[in-house]
Amino acid sequence: DIQMTQSPSSLSASVGDRVTITCRASQSISTYLSWYQQKPGEAPKVVMFGASSLQSGVPSRFSGSGSGTDFTLTISSLQPEDSATYYCQQSYSIPRTFGQGTRLEIK
Amino acid sequence: EVQLVESGGGLVQPGGSLRLSCAASGFTFSSYNMNWVRQAPGKGLEWVSYITSTSSSMYYADSVKGRFTISRDNAENSLYLEMNSLRAEDTAVYYCARRDLEGHNHLDYWGQGTLVTVSS
């Protein structure tokens, strides 16, 4: 199975800050990497797919990069509504493993 | 509008069974591969199972293999998860999620989830 490791597990940042979350795969997954945002009490929703493609309707302050084993999700100017837990997931092979999540808090 | 609505969750004793359903609308259900993903209380997301559009292939996480069965009825626009020999560690919110059609394999729509509690 491919293991997905996110860092950090949690972070706190201020409105307007640039924030980066990292996801590392235990083996190459090309660009079969998605990022999901989950707010308390809600279902997850995809924000980025194919490592760097922005899901329709997601603000352009979100961006993604990487290929192979190392990936990043960046929020260029943090907004209050971005407070959530973010998960990466590989869709290269079965089982479709998720990272453990990164809890993003607004100071 | 794409909608996925799960149902069938509830309280069940260890060793018991439960059948979850996911009603799909707003898209051509028979064209899409579908997934079940779960989330234990206060924990992260865990992929559970996957079925292709024509039910030709099904896949499972090791944690549920041999106990859970995924199925679908394209005429009824419905996805199912039959859960047997339930354990306390199966307690979670279960989400159905649609896999995208364009080859990136991400989960582009999710239902609101249904809670399964396994406890005596």
Boltz contact constraints between the chains, C-beta under 6 A:
constraints:
  - contact:
      token1: [A, 32]
      token2: [B, 105]
      max_distance: 6.0
  - contact:
      token1: [A, 34]
      token2: [B, 106]
      max_distance: 6.0
  - contact:
      token1: [A, 43]
      token2: [B, 95]
      max_distance: 6.0
  - contact:
      token1: [A, 43]
      token2: [B, 110]
      max_distance: 6.0
  - contact:
      token1: [A, 43]
      token2: [B, 112]
      max_distance: 6.0
  - contact:
      token1: [A, 43]
      token2: [B, 113]
      max_distance: 6.0
  - contact:
      token1: [A, 44]
      token2: [B, 110]
      max_distance: 6.0
  - contact:
      token1: [A, 46]
      token2: [B, 106]
      max_distance: 6.0
  - contact:
      token1: [A, 46]
      token2: [B, 108]
      max_distance: 6.0
  - contact:
      token1: [A, 49]
      token2: [B, 104]
      max_distance: 6.0
  - contact:
      token1: [A, 49]
      token2: [B, 106]
      max_distance: 6.0
  - contact:
      token1: [A, 50]
      token2: [B, 104]
      max_distance: 6.0
  - contact:
      token1: [A, 87]
      token2: [B, 45]
      max_distance: 6.0
  - contact:
      token1: [A, 91]
      token2: [B, 105]
      max_distance: 6.0
  - contact:
      token1: [A, 91]
      token2: [B, 106]
      max_distance: 6.0
  - contact:
      token1: [A, 94]
      token2: [B, 59]
      max_distance: 6.0
  - contact:
      token1: [A, 95]
      token2: [B, 47]
      max_distance: 6.0
  - contact:
      token1: [A, 95]
      token2: [B, 61]
      max_distance: 6.0
  - contact:
      token1: [A, 96]
      token2: [B, 47]
      max_distance: 6.0
  - contact:
      token1: [A, 98]
      token2: [B, 45]
      max_distance: 6.0
  - contact:
      token1: [A, 100]
      token2: [B, 44]
      max_distance: 6.0
  - contact:
      token1: [A, 101]
      token2: [B, 44]
      max_distance: 6.0
